Amino acid sequence: MSALPTFGPDHTDGLLTFLSASLSPYHAVATAAERLVEAGFRELRETDAWDGDSGGRFVLRGGAIIAWYVPEGATPATPFRIAGAHTDSPNLRVKPLPDAGRHGWKQVAVEIYGGTLLNTWLDRDLGLAGRLTLRGGDSVLVNVDRPLLRVPQLAIHLDRQVNDGLKLDRQQHMQPVWGTGTPTEGELIAFLAAEAGVEAADVTGWDLMVHSVEPPAYLGKDRELLAGPRMDNLLSVHAATEALAALAGRADAGELTLPHIPVLAAFDHEENGSQSDTGAEGPLLGNVLERSVLARGGSAEDRARAYAGSVCLSSDTGHAVHPNYAERHDPGHLPRVNGGPILKVNVNQRYATDGSGRAVFTEACERASVPWQTFVSNNAMPCGTTIGPITAARHGISTVDIGVAILSMHSARELCGAADPYLLANALTAFLAD
């Protein structure tokens, strides 16, 4: 039997490619699905009957993907090992009536999605991406990854106090410009339909969002940092996808025996509460896991036994210690970039980690020879949350919150250590294989 698959710096190179291709949650799951198909996985439709054969499968729904690999010899009660993540990021999203403007400017009406850092969207060259829904219910992806929009900031000559504190009105100050002239109803969607190669008259709905067209890049004298968009949380989606694909390849070749069923669960809408049919609080994961049990001839008893033995690592980015704001962090817990994945702990259950979960995570890191760190919020600061507590509460599955430490979380461009993506991938591989 061979050792576990391992990842190195080339994994981070792959992350750059993944970020560039995944301009929306819909593009992210399509890109992940392509990688899984290359690894021998096949797509299942929720409306079809499922079989209980061994091998890799995945389900797509909107901006979410659930993928799993059933090893040879798996029984209906075989537990799951789940790597959880989310595909969405805070940004600006196009409103139902997008054609706006005044004073000779054409603008696109946008709504603020999630807790984005508003100022990071100012004076950037912006593109548009997402999906267009057609008559009959089919959808097509659209991607304008070139300078199209800009949210122009007010000149300092007209706001002399701006450097003493920038205050942005979400409704008035965040609407991007994309041309000059008089706004024309239907113009934006007609333009995007042409970009996607469909007729504008066939477009009946859309889910569109703004992105920075500046590509991700290595940073620093020694290229030890990585700057890029949507690392919260496509960094985790990419790591989990690669880990699952690598394990499936080894198992298919007879080089590895998997005692559990490894699962990738990447949800949409985490940034606004996860309450949707593609969010972690929806039924998607539970439905897929239950149907997998039933397809292998299992019963409700088998499902309960499988869940009782299952564990989920909820992987999401966390806060690295900031050199300019170190006082905002807990003085005893100061995660550093390139220090390995972080274990997130909060006794008020904003994170799902407990002592037994810590043991699972540390065992995976030790098996993969990966260093790890601990994150705890400063008591004077509110603590964020993840899909972890939701997954634990909804499914009764033991869940551990982990991630990678970054700076500038929820910015249009975030910053992490170049080694941390592949260290996370190695930890996830060891966890999924155990």
Residue pairs with C-beta under 8 A, 6 or more apart in sequence:
1 255
1 256
1 257
2 250
2 255
2 256
4 247
4 250
4 256
4 367
4 368
4 426
4 429
4 430
4 433
5 243
5 246
5 247
5 249
5 250
5 429
6 368
6 426
6 429
7 242
7 246
7 422
7 425
7 426
7 429
8 422
9 418
9 419
9 422
11 239
11 242
11 421
11 422
11 425
12 226
12 418
12 419
12 421
12 422
14 238
14 242
15 216
15 226
15 235
15 238
15 239
15 421
16 215
16 216
16 217
16 226
16 228
18 28
18 31
18 234
18 237
18 238
19 216
19 228
19 229
19 230
19 231
19 234
19 238
20 145
20 215
20 216
21 27
21 31
22 28
22 31
22 87
22 230
22 234
22 237
23 127
23 129
23 143
23 145
23 209
23 211
24 63
24 129
24 130
24 131
24 141
24 207
24 208
24 209
24 211
25 62
25 63
25 64
25 87
25 88
25 268
26 62
26 63
26 130
26 131
26 139
26 141
26 207
27 129
27 141
27 143
28 63
28 87
28 234
28 237
28 266
29 60
29 62
29 63
29 64
29 65
29 87
29 266
30 60
30 141
32 65
32 67
32 237
32 238
32 241
32 264
32 266
33 43
33 58
33 60
33 65
35 241
35 242
35 245
36 56
36 58
36 67
36 241
36 244
36 245
37 43
38 245
39 56
39 244
39 245
39 246
39 248
39 249
40 55
40 56
40 248
40 249
40 252
41 55
41 56
41 57
41 58
41 67
41 69
41 245
41 248
42 55
42 56
42 57
42 58
43 57
43 58
43 59
43 60
44 50
44 57
44 58
44 59
45 59
46 59
46 61
46 287
50 57
50 291
50 292
50 295
51 295
52 70
52 292
52 295
52 296
52 297
53 70
54 70
54 71
54 72
54 73
54 74
55 69
55 70
55 248
55 252
56 67
56 68
56 69
56 70
56 244
56 248
57 67
57 68
57 69
57 70
58 65
58 66
58 67
58 68
58 264
59 65
59 66
59 67
59 284
59 288
61 277
61 278
61 284
62 268
62 277
62 278
63 87
63 88
63 268
63 269
63 278
64 87
64 266
64 267
64 268
64 278
64 279
64 284
65 87
65 264
65 266
66 263
66 264
66 265
66 266
66 284
66 285
66 288
67 241
67 244
67 263
67 264
68 80
68 261
68 262
68 263
68 264
68 288
68 292
69 244
69 247
69 248
69 251
69 258
69 261
69 262
70 261
70 292
70 296
71 251
71 257
71 258
71 261
72 251
74 261
74 296
75 296
75 298
75 302
76 293
76 294
76 296
76 297
76 298
76 299
76 302
76 303
76 306
77 293
77 298
77 302
77 305
77 306
77 309
78 259
78 260
78 261
78 306
79 260
79 261
79 305
79 306
79 307
79 308
79 309
79 310
79 311
80 260
80 261
80 262
80 263
80 289
80 306
80 307
80 310
80 311
80 397
81 260
81 261
81 262
81 263
81 310
81 311
81 431
81 432
81 433
81 434
82 263
82 264
82 265
82 285
82 310
82 311
82 312
82 313
82 391
82 397
83 236
83 239
83 240
83 243
83 244
83 262
83 263
83 264
83 265
83 312
83 313
83 315
83 428
83 431
83 432
84 265
84 266
84 267
84 280
84 312
84 313
84 314
84 315
84 387
84 388
84 391
84 399
85 233
85 236
85 237
85 240
85 264
85 265
85 266
85 267
85 314
85 315
85 316
85 387
86 233
86 236
86 237
86 266
86 267
86 268
86 269
86 270
86 271
86 274
86 280
86 316
86 387
87 233
87 234
87 237
87 266
87 267
87 268
88 113
88 114
88 268
88 269
88 270
88 271
89 114
89 229
89 230
89 232
89 233
89 234
89 271
89 410
90 113
90 114
90 115
90 116
90 117
90 271
90 410
91 113
91 114
91 116
91 121
91 209
91 210
91 211
91 412
92 110
92 111
92 112
92 113
92 116
92 121
92 151
92 174
92 176
92 209
92 210
93 110
93 111
93 112
93 113
93 207
93 208
93 209
93 210
94 108
94 109
94 110
94 111
94 128
94 130
94 188
94 206
94 208
94 209
94 210
95 109
95 110
95 111
97 109
97 185
98 108
98 109
98 110
98 188
98 189
98 208
99 106
99 108
99 109
99 183
99 184
99 185
99 186
99 187
99 188
100 106
100 107
100 108
100 109
100 175
100 183
101 107
101 177
101 182
101 183
104 180
104 181
105 177
105 179
105 180
106 177
106 178
106 179
106 180
106 181
106 182
106 183
106 187
107 175
107 176
107 177
107 178
107 183
108 128
108 149
108 175
108 176
108 178
108 188
109 175
110 174
110 175
110 176
110 210
112 118
112 170
112 174
113 209
113 271
113 272
114 271
114 272
114 410
115 271
115 410
116 410
116 411
116 412
117 408
117 410
117 411
117 412
118 168
118 170
118 174
119 166
119 168
120 408
120 411
120 412
120 413
121 151
121 174
121 210
121 212
121 412
122 151
122 152
122 153
123 150
123 151
123 152
123 153
124 150
124 151
124 212
124 214
124 412
125 147
125 150
125 212
125 213
125 214
126 147
126 148
126 149
126 150
126 151
126 176
126 210
126 211
126 212
126 213
127 143
127 144
127 145
127 146
127 147
127 148
127 149
127 210
127 211
127 212
127 213
128 142
128 144
128 148
128 149
128 192
128 208
128 209
128 210
128 211
129 141
129 142
129 143
129 144
129 145
129 208
129 209
129 211
130 141
130 142
130 206
130 207
130 208
130 209
131 139
131 140
131 141
131 142
131 206
131 207
131 208
132 139
132 140
132 142
132 189
132 192
132 193
132 196
132 198
132 203
132 205
132 206
133 139
133 203
133 204
133 205
133 206
133 207
134 140
134 198
134 202
134 203
134 204
135 202
135 204
140 196
140 197
140 198
141 196
142 192
142 195
142 196
142 208
143 195
144 192
144 195
145 211
145 213
146 213
147 213
148 178
149 176
149 177
149 178
149 210
150 176
150 177
150 178
151 173
151 174
151 175
151 176
151 177
152 177
154 162
154 173
156 162
156 163
168 174
176 210
178 188
186 200
189 200
189 203
189 206
190 200
192 203
192 206
192 208
193 199
193 200
193 202
193 203
194 200
211 229
211 230
212 229
212 412
212 413
214 229
214 413
215 228
216 226
216 227
216 228
216 229
217 226
217 227
217 228
218 225
218 226
218 227
218 418
219 225
219 226
219 227
219 415
223 418
224 338
224 417
224 418
224 419
225 337
225 415
225 416
225 417
225 418
226 415
226 416
226 417
226 418
226 421
227 413
227 414
227 415
228 413
228 414
229 412
229 413
229 414
230 414
231 317
231 404
231 406
231 414
231 416
232 316
232 317
232 406
232 409
232 410
232 414
233 270
233 315
233 316
233 317
233 403
235 317
235 404
235 406
235 416
235 421
235 424
236 315
236 316
236 317
236 403
236 404
236 424
237 266
238 421
238 425
239 315
239 421
239 422
239 424
239 425
239 428
240 264
240 266
240 315
240 425
240 428
241 264
241 266
242 425
243 262
243 425
243 428
243 429
243 432
244 262
244 263
244 264
244 432
246 429
247 256
247 258
247 262
247 429
247 432
247 433
248 262
250 256
251 257
251 258
256 433
258 433
259 434
260 309
260 310
260 432
260 434
261 292
262 432
262 433
263 289
263 432
265 280
265 285
265 312
265 391
267 274
267 278
267 279
267 280
267 282
267 284
267 285
267 387
268 276
268 278
268 279
269 275
269 276
269 278
269 279
270 279
270 280
270 316
270 386
270 387
273 279
273 281
274 280
274 281
274 282
274 387
274 390
275 281
275 282
276 282
277 283
277 284
278 284
280 387
280 390
280 391
280 394
281 390
281 394
285 391
285 395
286 394
286 395
289 303
289 306
289 307
289 395
290 303
293 302
293 303
293 306
294 303
298 306
307 395
307 396
307 397
308 396
310 397
310 398
311 357
311 360
311 397
311 398
311 399
311 400
311 431
312 388
312 391
312 392
312 397
312 398
312 399
312 400
313 360
313 361
313 364
313 399
313 400
313 402
313 428
313 431
314 352
314 386
314 387
314 388
314 391
314 399
314 400
314 401
314 402
315 341
315 402
315 403
315 404
315 424
315 428
316 344
316 386
316 387
316 388
316 401
316 402
316 403
317 403
317 404
317 405
317 406
317 409
317 414
317 416
318 335
318 342
318 344
318 375
318 403
318 404
318 405
318 406
319 329
319 335
319 375
319 405
319 406
319 407
319 409
320 335
320 336
320 337
320 405
320 406
320 407
320 416
320 417
321 329
321 334
321 335
321 336
321 405
322 328
322 329
322 407
326 334
328 378
328 381
329 378
330 376
330 377
330 378
330 379
332 376
333 373
333 374
333 375
333 376
335 342
335 373
335 374
335 375
335 405
336 373
336 405
336 417
337 405
337 406
337 407
337 415
337 416
337 417
337 420
338 417
338 418
338 419
338 420
339 371
339 373
339 405
339 417
339 420
340 365
340 370
340 371
340 372
340 373
340 420
340 423
340 427
341 365
341 370
341 372
341 373
341 402
341 403
341 404
341 420
341 423
341 424
341 427
342 372
342 373
342 374
342 375
342 402
342 403
342 404
342 405
343 353
343 358
343 361
343 362
343 372
343 373
343 374
343 375
343 400
343 401
343 402
344 351
344 353
344 375
344 386
344 388
344 401
344 402
344 403
345 351
345 353
345 358
345 374
345 375
345 376
345 401
346 353
346 376
346 377
346 383
348 383
349 389
350 377
350 383
350 384
350 385
350 389
351 383
351 385
351 386
351 388
351 389
351 401
352 386
352 388
352 389
352 391
352 392
352 399
352 400
352 401
353 361
353 388
353 399
353 400
353 401
353 402
356 398
357 398
357 399
357 400
358 400
360 398
360 400
360 431
361 372
361 400
361 402
361 427
361 431
362 372
363 434
364 370
364 427
364 428
364 430
364 431
364 434
365 371
365 372
365 427
365 430
367 430
367 434
368 426
368 427
368 429
368 430
369 426
370 423
370 426
370 427
370 430
371 423
372 427
373 405
375 403
375 405
377 383
386 401
386 403
388 399
388 400
388 401
389 399
391 397
391 399
392 398
392 399
402 424
402 427
403 424
404 416
404 417
404 420
404 421
404 424
405 416
405 417
405 420
406 414
406 415
406 416
407 414
407 415
407 416
408 414
408 415
